[in-house]
Amino acid sequence: MVYKGISSYYGPKFHGKLTANGEIFDMYGVTAAHKEFPFNTVTRVTNENNGKSLIIRINDRGPYVGDRILDCSFGAAKKLGFVSEGTAPVKIEILEWGDGEYMHHD
């Protein structure tokens, strides 16, 4: 399956806080938020402005701004080359559907 739309990114405000699946958010990591994909879904995200692509795992929910389809970690956005722009048109390819599992902290 292939999806296209606008991605944004998030970082410092959420760094060290829990993601929707219970992980501790690392803004320098390579993860992303999606509204519906099961947690742990593995995707290939391509920045359609520059052709850079990256394997990204879904571990959070969002974005909740407008019609954006993905919210990348700062680290992922940096590797995809859209930190200075703030958003980018992206293509999302599903490589492996996730199990939807939450992290459990003892």
C-alpha positions, 0 to 999 in steps of 0.5 A: 500500500502507498499513501501520499500527503504532507508530513510535519515533525515534532521534537523538543516539546515532546522529548522524553515524554511517553508516546501513544504506545508507551515508549519514551519519545526520542526526538533524535530517533527515527520514528513517526506518528500516524492517526491509524496505522497499527503501532510498530508498522514499518514504513518507507517514507520518501520526501517527494521534494528531494527523493530522500527516503528512510525506514521509519517505525510508527510508535505514536498517534498524530498529527492533529494539524490540518490534513497532514498524514504523518508526524516524524520525529526531528531525527527522521525529518532531519534525515529526510531533509525537511527540518528547515521547511517544517513540512514536506510532501511524502510517499509512505510505503508499508513494508510490514504492518505492525502488531499494535502492541503497547510498551509496558513499563514495570 
